[in-house]
Amino acid sequence: MSPCRIMSKLITSRILFRWDLIIMRNKKKGFTLTFLSSLLVTLSVILTLGISIFVGTHGIKDALIANTLTMNRINAEKLAVTTNDLFNSMKNSLAVTADLLERDWGRGDIQKQLDLFRSVNQNFNSIYFVDPQGIMRQSSPRNELQGTKLTSSGSAEAIMEKKPLVSDPYIGGTSKPLVQVSQPLFNREGVYLGYIGGSIMLQEKNIFQTILGSYPDIQTGSYIFVVNSKGQLIYHPNASRIGDDVTSNPSVDEVLHEKSGQQRVVNTRGVDMLAGYAPVPVTRWGVIVQTPTQSVVSLTSQLVSSVLKYTLPGIALLLIIAWLIAVKISKPLYLLAEYARTISNQEHNLKLPMPRSHNWNYETNQLRSAIGLAVSRMQSQMNHLSLQAQTDALTGLHNRRSLDARMEKWAHDEMPLCMLVLDIDRFKSVNDMYGHDRGDDVLKYLAQTMEHHVRESGVCFRYGGEEFVIVLPNVSKQTAYDLAEQLRAAVEVTVSPINKPITVSIGLSASDECGYAGLFAAADRALYRAKQSGRNRTVTA
């Protein structure tokens, strides 16, 4: 049961108990003004507190769910890009080795080349050469399959297709599930010589565990899993689940159709999850990041409990002050009542001195101020919570939720916009070399530098990680480019918290060219080109 409901039940039972006693004692006498005033103030404050907490709880929960979904989608997309790049790198590495062997096929040092390849490339569990008949001639490291004919589906597919392939998971000659990346070999006359293959053993330590294995969040229960093109698990924190069919998971169904996105789903184990997902184009696999919805609900309860912890003492003090005010109010009102009774009993002499009315006005204003103070305090706290939900705690910039809200308003107003998407170059090396605390200092330094250069011409946001966004309303694309270059140049020559300058890559887009819906995607693609072109530059969409 939530703290709000527990408090409500205790207060309600206490009030009803006191009410029964008071009713029994005052059937003939009636209620005093002090009691009625105190009861009115108490109920007003409790109702205001209850409604504010109820509304605030739902608002915080919705915000946390939205932020969790967004972050899971962003993480899934980034991991999908990383996995896609990794497989392209594997294929390119095999292609280079195959080219070396093809150019001098007769030199007979295939084993040496395989050993050399594996010594500099740790992405594969093993590297091997298979001839056109499917016999494994050489392997690194050497294993029991060397000299035997491979009858697995992966080997048969590589020999039949005679082209670079990334296989679906299959059971190899060692009776263990694996994925094979293969590159065909041809001599100068175009005769097929076999293929070079690299294996990734799914139930052993592999490159997937290196990339994905450190993600599970014990506190929130978040984790990552990867499915192949048939919806079967090929990576999962629980290795015993590899090979399970999870196509009934709605997010898996989406990613198998090569869609990326986010949604609240019930997974194959019947657990309510907040899922973000993205496809891996080169393999037609899918990466899904999931967080149990219950963990977000629990976090909401913790936040509400924290608010109550600091609010209830103030409310208790406010009620005591209200009771004292009610006592003072009763005296001038009693005098007014006696005055009215006396007047009603007089038939001729109506010139009785009237009680000083300013006492009544003053005390009533105090009561109204007390109630207003209670509402103001609660509203202030809720405004503070709302501000926190839209502000990045580390840098003080607006966060992704604030960006979405402002973009919706700007789009509604048809405001011309330019968007800059910034990313710190090689930020991972900053964290690795100087530690995450110094990395946080670098993020705050960049945020301050951005605000200094943007000033009143735009709004700065932290999108997530080391990625930032600047939105410039009513600014031409050239002006936006000039500002981006000024910012980039300033960062390049200014000593950062790591005692040397950092660099940033910037992508620029304009709403009049790509629309509001495509504004961020266009800038993000431009940022990607800036990264690919050597970093530390501004690229326009």
Disulfide bonds with the S-S distance in Angstrom:
none
